[in-house]
Amino acid sequence: MVAGFLSSFCSLPFDNAKTKLQKMKKGPDGTFPYKNIFDTMGKTIKNEGFTHLWVGYPTFYLRIAPHVCITLILQDFITDHIKTYRSRN
């Protein structure tokens, strides 16, 4: 679950910025509010504050942590089986 915590913590700012990019609409002057993912993060920090990069963290953690746990367990399981298979041959 610690790996899920760290994975969620590191990836959520990028996921939030990606979502803002996907949902952006042109302003009254016909331009988009964001240029790229880093511009989105910078404007979020400037307009809403640094902590807003992690808005929705509990929900994101509950979605990502089980995925990370299952992935790491399966990776260990498959790696052990491959090592056992290779040692026999």
N, C-alpha and C positions, 0 to 999 in steps of 0.2 A: 504493500500500500504506500510505502515511502516513495518507491519508484513512480507510482501513479501521481503522488503529490507533486514531485519534482517535474514530471512530464507535463502535468496540467499547468503548473506555475510558469514554466518556461514557454509553453506553446499558446496559452490563452491570449496574451497581447497580440500575437500575430493572427490568431483566429478572429478576435474582435475587429481588428483592422481589416481583415479580409471580408468580413461580413459587412462592414461599413462601405467598403468599396463596391461590393455586389449590390447593395441597396441604394447607392447614391443616385440622386436625380439632378438634372441640370437646374441651376439657380435662375433667378429672374433675368440675369444678363446672358444666359445661354451657356455658361461654363460649368464644368463639374467642380465640386468643392475640394476634391482630392486628386493629386497627380499620380501617386504610387503608395505602396504600403507604408513606407517610412514617413511620407508626408502626412498620411492619415494618423500615424502614431504621434507625430510631432504636434499636429493640430489638436489631437485628443488631449495630450498633456497640457498644451497651452490653454485650451478652452474649458476643459473639464477637470483637469488635475491628473497627476501621475497615477493615482490609485484607480482611476477609471479604465486603465488598461486591463484590469482584472475584474471588471464588472461581470457578474454571473459565475464567479469561481465555484461556489458549492455545486451548482448544477453541472458545470463542466467537469469537475472532479468526479462526481458520481457517474458520469458517462465515460470518462477516459480511464479512471483507475482500474476498473475490472478488465478493460481491454489490455492495459499494460501488464497486469498480473497474469492474465491468461497467455499473452504473448511470451513473457519471460519464462513461464513454466513450460510451455510447449517447446520453446527454444532449448531449454535444458534437457528436456525429455528426448527430443530429436537428436541433439548433440551426443548424449550418452548412447543412444542406440547406434548412431553412426560410428562412434568410437569402438563399441562392442563388435559391430559388424566388420570393421576394418582390422581389428585385432585377431579375428578368427581366420582371416584370409591372408 
